[in-house]
Amino acid sequence: MSPVKKSIEDILVDTFQLQRADVDAMAAEAQRTDTPIQQYVVNHKKVDKHRLLKAISIEWAIKVVDLKDIEIDPDVAKIIPVETCRRNKLVPFNKEENMLFIAMMDPRNLFALEDLQFRTGLRVIPYLALPDDVREKIDELYGTEEQPLETSEDASAAQVKVSRDDLMDDARELTQELLASLDTSGEVALEQQAKEQTDIMQVDASAPEVEKLVNAIILEAVRLKASDIHIEPFEKRILVRYRVDGQLRKATFKIPISFRGALVSKIKIMSGSMNLVERRIPQDGRIQVRAKGLPIEFRVNIVPTIFGESVVMRVLDRSGAGLPLEQLGFLPDTLAAFTESLAKPYGLILVCGPTGSGKSFTLTAALQKVKDPAEKIITAENPVEYELDGVVQVPVNPDLKMGEKKFDFATALRAFLRQDPDIIMVGEIRDEETARVAMEAALTGHLVLSTIHTNDATSAVSRLHEMGAPMYMVVNTLEAVLAQRLIRTLCKDCKQPDPHPSEEMLRILKEHHVDLSQATFMKATGCKKCGGTGMKGRTAMHELLIMNEDLRTVCMKEVALTPIREAALRSGMRPLMVDGLIKVSRGLTTYEEIFTACSRQ
Ligand SMILES: [Zn+2]
């Protein structure tokens, strides 16, 4: 707060000619009753409300608004979450172009103003109002604290705006600036204080610094194109790491340990659904923010550790969809065969791989490929990860039970069949019921796309059988299975020719008759652009099993994996590893990367 602005007590003495001793007594009583002094003197009729506001207005060079006289547009109210309004005793009352007019109890609260500018991206123009008038207006607009209006919740969820374009680049600077302004010298003392006074940590969560810190952490994730944010407490530090291209990377900034509780509390508040005081059990939630004008959703998971709660925020970048199948790193023959399967009018097509192998991403691209205005496409997803225009997307929640009823993949699929779809996408097949309904749908003239959690394509066949589906049903519905892994690619800016490619790799490649006459093996070096790792960006490696007569015959006779796999290889399936090594021979990635990816379960 600016020291040059006269205090209200001084104004009362100077302008209203009250005795200093009387003012001090009133100030003490006001503080005791937790009433701001300006409200106290008005309530106790020591001075006239309008005269007081006028006097403060002159002293502080700020305009006054009488909230009792104005109607506020509910859309304007939605710009700021109600918690922010209550915390800082302010209320938005008008918006014109990029200006947001705010009535507040203390316009000297520069922190609050800066924070609002940051969150809304609007130019914030503060006006002076009495605290009680502000509170009444907040209650009127958002509902009381005891009985919030429904809209207030929506407003806070939708409007935790993190940024505008220009703030993006400033994110790192801001973090550093912010952290430089924090006193980190007394860490131990603060930590003890925090331990003794849990309530203070709660209060901390509403401090603008914490909010900025969370915003900065999120913005850095956006800048790095991270898929996850990890916030981990240890005895003497908080570790923030980002998963970029599948690998964890430490944040360039440090966060004082004293922020531990507040940071997690703030994240819980942003989720709008997590229990703030519960710190002993794991919790799940979601946070929606807006960055670079695009909505980003985080799936948040919190687990208690011996040093406090540890947070993982997974980015569900719904706008990230849209990469066509052609750009997902397929070798041309694999792409052609997969596309051909997708063109079939019915059947079951599966994408498999361990968690984090980009299955949904590929499935989404496949859906985009088959999308046709003449066909109805419906999906059951948990959660909906990418929004697709023209596709009916249904979020299911297998954990949600309403009495006897639950809404899982199988339930959704059954309901879908009555919706007359042509193409159905089911997030995952992981139980017998879903497997059966999916196969029935495929048998009755629908193209069904889904994922299954197996490491390779052949295993998907036996997994369906293990789930309880009869083998004749599996072989008669299954059209294709695509196994995949994500691999990091060499940084284009610093990769160098590798004169000594691995002997083992060359042997495998020759064994699979890969033409190496055009091979350009490359190795990692490291530069500024890739953070010294030598790797930047990702691509995928694939293994595509196409069901055919030979394979059907084998499957009907054998349930063992090896004969099925051998039959698939005979039919021309290229193993995952070989697909990867071909990408190594083209200078896209390294042998080590393929090796690591193949051993990932
Ligand atoms: Zn590089």
Residues whose N, C-alpha, C, O or C-beta is under 5 A from the ligand:
A	BS01	ZN	C491 D493 C494 G526 C527 K529 C530 G534
